[in-house]
């Protein structure tokens, strides 16, 4: 096995390679577009990577699909070359119903390792998968050498996160954008909005806390409805009103 060469931001290549491997694994005709396939309503790939509109509320009118029910957290180290025998560790967050598809993710990552990733198609082996519990501990979920696959997973629910948040009462916080981040805002224009209005959300460079929180709350409520089958019960307007009192003391955004 040769060295593995990856770009600085490894999330893009992991996500792209996973999608391609997942597609080859479950699709009977990879040349067909998902929207034209009669199997799309029960297809694991279509749900995970195409994610048709499931949310009933018009949370984001401009979007053609719901947010995908998974997040890959790549290693943030600057290292780009991994020699044979070295470990590449990354996190995978599955949201709501996507947890049921964990075995698909495991097999897809194994397939990706056999085909290779990066410019030189470096191969790798998925040796184990661990679940991080709420206390920071690790529980073995899958192990390659024994083909062990756990039937139970430690799932974090909103109540767990809310309980953790109660112990925090900072006077100030610092947000670090460690990977490329895109935040949009729709221009505010006086007067009634026409049905033919072409104003769309645009990327912004100057990000204040109210804008950041508004986008975060929209995404959380959208994920909850699309993938967890429930409405998000937080006081949306109350949180936004409180966010207006948070002032930015310094910012260094390129």
WODA-V82266 format. One record per run of one state. SS is the DSSP state (H for helix, E for strand, C for the rest). FROM is the first residue (numbers start at 1). TO is the last residue. If there is no record, write none. Layout:
ss->SS from->FROM to->TO
ss->SS from->FROM to->TO
This chain:
ss->C from->1 to->3
ss->E from->4 to->5
ss->C from->6 to->9
ss->H from->10 to->26
ss->C from->27 to->33
ss->H from->34 to->36
ss->C from->37 to->39
ss->H from->40 to->42
ss->C from->43 to->43
ss->H from->44 to->50
ss->C from->51 to->69
ss->E from->70 to->73
ss->C from->74 to->80
ss->E from->81 to->82
ss->C from->83 to->90
ss->E from->91 to->94
ss->C from->95 to->95
ss->H from->96 to->115
ss->C from->116 to->116
ss->E from->117 to->117
ss->C from->118 to->121
ss->E from->122 to->122
ss->C from->123 to->127
ss->E from->128 to->132
ss->C from->133 to->137
ss->E from->138 to->143
ss->C from->144 to->147
ss->E from->148 to->149
ss->C from->150 to->157
ss->H from->158 to->166
ss->C from->167 to->183
ss->E from->184 to->185
ss->C from->186 to->201
ss->E from->202 to->203
ss->C from->204 to->208
ss->H from->209 to->227
ss->C from->228 to->235
ss->H from->236 to->243
ss->C from->244 to->254
